């Protein structure tokens, strides 16, 4: 699994825990719903600025966002 997919999965996981729709998250993070969907599907190369917006909207510190087993042993993948 590449890093884009791992980040997308983490966002979806946190959004599900908060019981937020993509639309709710988009509104709270000041991003477009279709952008959120494409990030969750691993199709977008998300910037750290947008990761910060999303994690803030989810009420999660960046350290907590990346503090998960899904980010362990990340290998370089050019997908």
ZIWOJO-V558755 format. One record per residue. N is the residue number from 1. RES is the residue in one letter. D_FIRST is the distance of its C-alpha to the first C-alpha in Angstrom with 2 decimals. Layout:
BEGIN
{{N,RES,D_FIRST} {N,RES,D_FIRST}}
END
This chain:
BEGIN
{{1,X,0.00} {2,X,3.80} {3,X,6.76} {4,X,8.31} {5,X,6.32} {6,X,6.76} {7,X,10.26} {8,X,10.94} {9,X,10.31} {10,X,12.48} {11,X,15.08} {12,X,15.37} {13,X,15.74} {14,X,18.41} {15,X,20.05} {16,X,20.44} {17,X,22.00} {18,X,24.39} {19,X,25.08} {20,X,24.71} {21,X,24.21} {22,X,22.30} {23,X,25.84} {24,X,26.92} {25,X,24.04} {26,X,24.69} {27,X,28.36} {28,X,27.94} {29,X,25.70} {30,X,27.76} {31,X,24.94} {32,X,24.90} {33,X,23.52} {34,X,21.91} {35,X,20.14} {36,X,18.81} {37,X,17.67} {38,X,15.88} {39,X,14.12} {40,X,13.12} {41,X,11.82} {42,X,9.64} {43,X,12.48} {44,X,14.27} {45,X,14.20} {46,X,15.88} {47,X,18.56} {48,X,19.33} {49,X,22.53} {50,X,20.91} {51,X,18.62} {52,X,21.98} {53,X,23.69} {54,X,21.24} {55,X,21.20} {56,X,24.98} {57,X,25.38} {58,X,23.53} {59,X,25.81} {60,X,23.18} {61,X,23.60} {62,X,20.89} {63,X,20.97} {64,X,20.33} {65,X,17.53} {66,X,15.56} {67,X,17.17} {68,X,14.76} {69,X,12.97} {70,X,9.54} {71,X,10.26} {72,X,11.64} {73,X,10.82} {74,X,8.66} {75,X,8.98} {76,X,10.16} {77,X,8.41} {78,X,10.92} {79,X,9.34}}
END
